[in-house]
Amino acid sequence: MARTRLYRSGNLEQENFPAQDISDYVCDPTCTVWLDLCDPTPEDFEMITEEFGLHALAVEDARHDHQRPKLDRYRTHLFLSAYAVSNNPEGALLTSEIAVFITPNALITIRKGEHFDMRKVVDRWDDSPDLAKNGVGYLLHGLLDYLVDGHFNAVQELDERIEALEDLLFEEGRDEIQAVQRASFELRKNLVQLRRVVLPMREVVNTLLRRDLHVVNEPMMPYYQDVYDHVLRATEWTESLRDMVTSVMETNLTIQGNRMNLIMKKVTSWASIIAVPTAVTGFYGQNVPYPGFGTHAGFYESTAVVLILSVVLYLSFKRKDWI
């Protein structure tokens, strides 16, 4: 499915016109064309390669999934690979890949499935029509601004989940302990995935700011600087969250170790108390005569020794907070 837009001299002139008509506008310096292809066919790739003179390596990268976020420079165009990020209700991190060809007067977006919501990007373009006169730089800014804001929102949501996880650290219930362990590993997995998406964007946006690429003109420079600032904040926040998750996992292990030590102290204390009657009865169980042997007094004396020593040990361990 293809979607198109035509801007002429900064004004939106046509929308959803046939992709075959693009050749009528790409050579006009007053026109800026946007072409969006969702799950393109081999014929679609052949069409854009012929119409825009795209490099074979860039087209190959656009065909294949799981490209790393990057910006490649070719003689007549740039190739951008990036990801939109969101969190589903279950807490899993969702990524949607998009490939972008950037030519002097055209922006071609290649989406891998319907997960990437291009309508929100179009809404950003429509919210600032006064910038449309800046051509491809204007269209690319709206796309990057949407992507980076999505990264920032994902990082913020993960931060809130980590804070909620920290509140569960000192809960005593077994369910809470298992919830902390499960959630901490899921968060760490999400952050590793998010880091792979967010960190390369710093280099991508920084490269676009280079004046020799002629993508960002002077009026659009402050807008790209704002996007770059958001990229840096998302990057630094992601790195700090990795440290926080690691700290939560280490703290959880430390707490579990402390709880195990406390349990071992209690078990050892009770074992010591139980050892007293065992020792006394074992001693009096010898097959040799002993004081009180064969009399009621001997039984009472041994019972008294068991009770007194057990109480003394119990009070001693209680005072040391071992029980």
N, C-alpha and C positions, 0 to 999 in steps of 0.2 A: 504494500500500500504506500503510495507516494502523496506527499503534501508539499505544496509550493506557495511561495510568496514572491511578489515583485515590488521593490521600492524604486521609484524614479525621483531623483533629486530630493530625496528625504521624505517622500510621501508614499504611503501604501497605495499602489495602483491596482494590483490584481492579487487574487488569492485562489489557490487550488486550480490553477490553470494546468493544462496538460504538460507533463514533463517533456514531451517532445518539442514543445515550443521554446525551451530554454535557450536553444541555439540562436534564437532571434534576439536575445537580450544580453548574452554573456559578453559580446563584443562592444556593447554600448557603455562607455565610462560613466554615464549618468545613472545607470541601472545597478541595483544590488539584488541578487537572486538568492533565495533560500530554498533548498530542496531537502526534504526529509523522507528517508526510506526506512520502513519498518520491515525487518526480515526480508531483505532484498534477494531477488533471484539472480542467477548468473547473468541473465540478460540485462538486469538493472545495472550490474557492475560494468558490463560491457558498454552500456549506454553512457554512464557517467565518465568512464575512462576515455571514450571517444569525444564527448562533449567538452570536457574540461582538461583533457591532456594529462591525466593523473599518472603518477609513476607506478610501475607494476608492483614494486615492493610495498608501497603504501596501500594499494588495493588488496594485496595479499594479507596484510595486517588487518585490514578492515573485514576481510572474509572470515578470519579465524577468531575464535573466542579466547578469553583469558589473556589479553594483552596487558602489559603493565602500563600504568599511566605515564605518558611520555608525549613529547613534542618533537617530531622529526621534520627536518627542513629539506625540501627539494627545490629544484631550480625554479619551478613555476608555482609551487604551492607548499603549504604546510600540512602535516598530518598530526592530529591530536587524538590521543586515546585517554579516556577518563571514565569515572564511575560515579553514578548516583548512589547514595546510601540512605537506608531507612531501617527502622527497627519494627518488627512485627509484634503483635500483642503478646506472643509467647516469649519475647525477649531476644529472638535470634536476629542477627544482622543480615539484612538483605542488600545485595549490590546489583546494580543494573549497568551494563557496559554500553558505552556509546563511542563511536568512532566519528571523527570530524575532519573533513577536508576544507582547508581555508585557502581560497584563491583571492586575487585582488578585488574581485567584485561578486564573489559567490561563496556561500556557506552551505556545505553538504553534510548532513547529519545521517549517520547509519546507526539504527537502533537494533539491538538483539532482543526482540520480543516487546510485548506491550507493557512491561513492568516500568519502563522509563516513561514518566508522564510528561510528554512534550507540551501539553496544554498549559502547564504552569510556566514553562519558558516563554511561550507565546504571550501569556498574560503579562509577563515582565516587559516584553517588548512593547506591548500596547500601553503599559502604564507610563512609558517615557517616550512618546512619539517624537518629542522635540530633538532627541538624540539620533533619530533615524538618518539624518543627513551625514552622519559619520560612517555610513556604509557597513562593511563587514565587521569593523571594530565594534560597532554598536550591537550587532547580532551576537557576536562572540562573547561580548561582555554579559549580555543577558543570560546566555547559557552557562558561563563560568560562575556567575553570581548565584544562579540556582544550585549548581553542583556544590559549591563551597558552603553555601548556607545549609544544604543538606548534611554535609560533613559536620558542620558546627552543631547542628541540632542533634545528630547522632552522638557526638561526644558529650554534649550536655546531658542527654538522657542516660548515657552510661555512667556519668558522674553521679547522677541522682540515685541510680541503682546501687552504686558502690557505697554511698552514704547510708542507704537503707540496710545494706549488708553489714556495715560496721555496727549498727545497732543490735544485730543478732549475735554478735560475737560472744557476748557474755551471758547469753541465755543458757539455762541448764538443761532444757529438754532435749531428748535424743533427736526429735524431728528437727529442731532448730539447728542442731549441730550438723546433721546431714544436709539441711538446706544451705547452710553456709558453705560447706564443702562443694556441693553441686553448683551453687550460684557462682562461687569464686572461679571455678574452672571454666564455666561458660563465659563469664566476663573476660577472663584472660584470653580465651579463644576469640571472642569478638574483637578485643582490642588488637590482637595480632593481625586479624583480618582488616580492621579499620586502619591500622598503621600502614599496611601495604598500599592502601588507597590514598590516604591523606598525605603522607610524607612526600611522595614524588610530585604532588601538585605545587609544592613550593618552587621547585625547579621549573615546572611548566609555566607558571604565571610569571616568574622572574625572567624567563627567556622571552616571553611575549612583550615584556616591557622594553626590550632592546629596540633602539630606534632604527637599526639597520634592517629589521624585518619589515618595517613599514606597514604593520598591522594596526598599531595603536597610534592615532594621531594626537596632537596636543590637547584638543578639547576632551578626549576620552582618557587621557593619562590619569587624572585624579580618580576616576571610577575604577580603573585597573589597580591603582595603588590601594584603594579601599578593599578590593578583592584580595590583593596580596596580603594586606594586614589581617584579614579574616583567615587566610591560609596559615599564616604564621601562628595565630592564636590557636587554631584547631590543632596544628602540629605540636605546639608546646603543651597544650592541654592533653593530647593523646599520650605524650611521653610521661607526663605527670600521673595520668591515670594508670599507666602500666606499673609505675612505682607503687601507687596506692594499692592496686590489686595484689602485687607481690607482698606488700606489707600486711595486707589482710590475711593472705594465705599463711605467711610466717607467724603472724600473731595467733591465728587459729591453731596452728600446730603447737605453738608454745603453751597456749591455754589447755589444749588437750594433754600435753605432757605434764603440766602442773596438776590437772585433775587426776591423771593416772598416778602421779606421785602421792597425792592425797589419799586415793583409794588404797594404794599399796601400804601406806602408813596405817590406815584403819585395819586392813586385813592382817598386817603383821601384829598390830596391838591385840586384836582379838585372838590371834593364834597364840600369842604369848600367854594370855589369860587362860586359854583352854589347855595350854601345856602344863599349867600348875596341877590341876586335878589328875591329869594323865601321869605326871611324874610321881605325885604322892601315892596314887593308887597302884602305880607300877612298883614303887618301892615297897609298899606294904603287901604287895602280892608275891613277894619272894617266898620260896618254900623253906624258910628258916624262921626260927622264933624271933620276935621283936617285942619291944615294950608294949604291953596291952594285947599280946597275941592270944586269940581265943576268948577275949572278954568283950563286953559291951563298951567298956571305957576306951578300949583301943579304937573302936569304930567311931565313937564320938570325937576322940582326939584327932583322928585323921580327917574327919569331916570338917572340924573347926579349922584345921590347918589349911584345907582347900579353900574354904570360904574367906578366911582372913587374908590369905595371900592373893586371892582373886580380887577382892575389894581393894587391897592396897595397890595392885597393878592397875586396876581400872581408874582409881582416883589419880594415880601418877600420870597415866597416859592422857586422862581428861585435862589435867592441869597444863600439859604440854600441847593441848589441842591436836592430839593424834587420833582422838575418837570423837 
